[in-house]
Amino acid sequence: MPPAASEVQVLDAETGEPIGGAVVQGSGEVRVTDSAGRSAWPAAGPYVVTAVGYEPVRLRSGRSTVRLRAMARNGRVVDQEGVPVAGAIIAHDGVWAESDTAGRFAFRGDLTEGEVIVKRAGYRPFEGSWDGKSPLVLERLELRALYISFPRLSPDYVPHLLERMAQRGYNGVVLDAKSDRGLLGWDSQVPLARELPEVNNQAWMPITEVLKLAKQYNFYTVARVVTFKDHPLATAFPQRAVRRGDGSVWIDIEGLGWSDPFLRENWDYNVELGKELAAMGFDEINYDYIRLPTDGAIKEIVWPIEHTYEMRTGAIDGFLNEVRLALRPTRALLSGDVFGLVPSVVKGNDMGIGQTVETITPYLDILCPMVYPSTFIPGNLGLKDPHREPYEVVYRSVVAASKRTTTPIRPWLQGYSLGVEFGPREWSAEVQAALDSTDMGFVFWLASGKYDGLLKADLPTRTAVK
C-alpha cells in the first residue's frame, strides 16, 4: 500500500532541527535523509524511522513529518565519597539535564562524541568523556577567593599575586570582565561591544591571559560582569539609557550613565557577553549591578513604564532568566550580587531597586550578598554598631538569606577600611562567620587589589568539610 505522503522530513522532537542521516525503512527498501532531514518514503510499509541517539518510530503509513525523541541516557552524579549530588547540571552540545535528590538524571541527547559538562554550586566543574555507565564524580569546593580589578591586572603584578594566593591556601579568583565603567577586559566579538567607543583593548593585561595563569594553579575562576551600570552604552545610545524628563541621559553620583534595565536589548548585550566568557573557560559568571540605580538624583529619572514593585522585580527576573537559559548548556555557573541588606528586609520590599531574595534566586546557582560591615548603619540586623561587629554582620546576613531560599549563599567580605580600621582581627571574624553559616566559601572585595595585608594574615580554615 503506498504511503500517505511521498516525502518525509525527520526532525528532532525537542529542537525542531532536521536530522540528517536518519534511516527510513519500509518493506524491503531503505532510504536515508539528507542534511535537511528529507527523504522519499519507501514504496511500501509498515515503516521504521531511526537515527543514532534517538528512539525509533514505527508507522503503518507515511506522513510529511516525523519527529524523533532523543534517547535517554541514565546516569548518576556523586561526590568523592559517593554521596549523591542533587541539582547538578549535565550538559552536552546545547542539551542539558538536572540530577534529582538521588543524583540520578536522564539525558536525552547524543553523547557519542565530544565531552560532557557537569556542574553544581559548591563543586569544581567536570568536563570530559563519559562511558554512560559509571557515576559522574564532582569534587567538593569551598571557595576562598580574592577579587582583582582592572587597575591591578598587570604582567608585573598578577603572576606574583596568584603565586602568593596559592601559597596561602586560596583556591579561586574573581576577575573584572566588564567593569563599573562598562569597559571590557578582553577583545569581545559581541557586535554591540565592537560599536561602543573604547570598551575593548584596554591597557591592562587581557583577562584571557590571566585566566590561563589562574588555571595553572587549578583556581576556580569567576568573571564579574557589571550589568546595568554602563556609561559607554548609555552615552553612545541615549535611547537605551536611564533618562531624565527632558530625554537627556541621567548621570549618577559618580558621573556615570546607566542602561535601562527594562529594555530587552540591554539584557541581550549582557547575556551575549556572559556566553562569550563562558566559552572562554570561566567556571562562573558573576553579574553585579543587576538592579536599578540608587546613588544620585533619583527623582530626576523618568521611567518608560510604570515604576512598580512588580515591574522592577520583573525586569531583573526577566534578565536573569535569559542569562540562566543561555548559560545552562555551558561550563559556567551563574551567580548574582545583591546589597547586603537585601536578605534582611521584609518580604515584598525590593528597596526600589528590583532585588529580593525570593524573586531572583530561582534563576541563580549562587546568591552573593555584599555583606560589608561598613555599609550597614546602627540598628541594621539588630546591631548597635555593625561596623565593629563583622562576625555578626556576616553571620546574621547569610543565615537570613538561607532562611529565604534554597539557593546556595556565598558572601562577599570586606577587605578594605572605611570608618573603622579593618585588619587581621576583622578579616578573621568575617571568615569565621562565613565558615559557620555556609559551606560555599567567600570572596574578599578590595578595589585597590593591594592584598599584602590579607595574604599575611592567618585566617580561619575549616577543619572538616561539612
RAZIPE-V826618 format. One record per pair of residues at least 24 apart in sequence whose ideal C-beta (glycine too) atoms are under 6 Angstrom apart, sorted by the first residue. I is the first residue (numbers start at 0). J is the second residue. Records with the same first field share a line. If there is no record, write none. Layout:
I->J, J
//
This chain:
2->40, 60, 61
3->60, 61
4->61, 62, 63
6->39
7->38, 40, 65
8->36, 37, 64
9->36, 65
10->36, 66
12->66, 67, 68
18->50
21->50
22->49
23->48
52->109
69->107, 108
71->105, 107
72->106, 110, 131
73->105
74->104
75->102, 103, 134
76->102, 135
77->102, 134, 136
78->137, 139
84->119, 137
86->119
87->117, 119
88->118
89->117
90->116, 328
91->115
93->328
95->327, 328
116->330
118->332
120->332, 364, 365, 407
121->407, 439
124->282, 330
126->330
139->464
141->438, 440
142->171, 219, 440
143->169, 170, 440
144->171, 172, 173, 442
145->443, 450
146->173, 442, 444
147->174, 448
148->175, 446, 448
149->175, 178, 203
151->448
152->203, 204
153->204
154->204
157->209
161->212, 216
163->454
165->216
167->454
171->218, 219
172->213, 218
173->221, 223, 442
174->206, 209, 222
175->223
176->206, 222, 223, 224, 276
177->224, 225
178->225
179->225
180->230
181->229, 230, 231
189->271, 272
191->268
195->231, 235
198->231
219->282
220->281, 282
221->283, 285
222->276, 281, 284
223->285, 287
224->286
225->287, 288
226->269, 286, 288, 289
227->257, 258, 260, 288
228->257, 288
229->258
230->255, 256
232->258
233->257, 258
239->265
241->300
243->299
244->301
249->300
251->292, 294, 295
252->294, 295
257->292
260->291, 314
261->304, 314
266->318, 321
270->321, 322, 325
273->322
274->325
277->326, 329, 331
281->331
283->331, 332, 334
284->331, 333
285->334
286->335
287->336
289->315, 335
290->352, 353, 354
291->352, 353
293->352
308->349
311->349, 353
312->349, 353, 358
314->353
315->353
316->358
319->359, 362
320->362
323->362
332->364
333->363, 364
334->365, 367
335->363
336->367, 369
337->368
339->368, 369, 370, 374, 396
342->368, 396, 399, 400
343->380, 399
356->400, 403, 404
360->404, 406
363->406
365->407, 409
366->406, 408
367->409, 411
368->396, 400, 410
369->411
370->396, 410
371->413
372->413
373->417, 418
386->418, 419
389->425, 428, 429
390->428, 432
393->429, 432, 433
394->432, 435, 436
397->436, 437
398->436
407->439
408->437
409->439, 440
410->441
411->442, 444
412->441, 443
414->443, 444, 445, 453
415->445
423->456
426->456
427->458, 459
430->458, 459
431->459
434->461
438->465
//
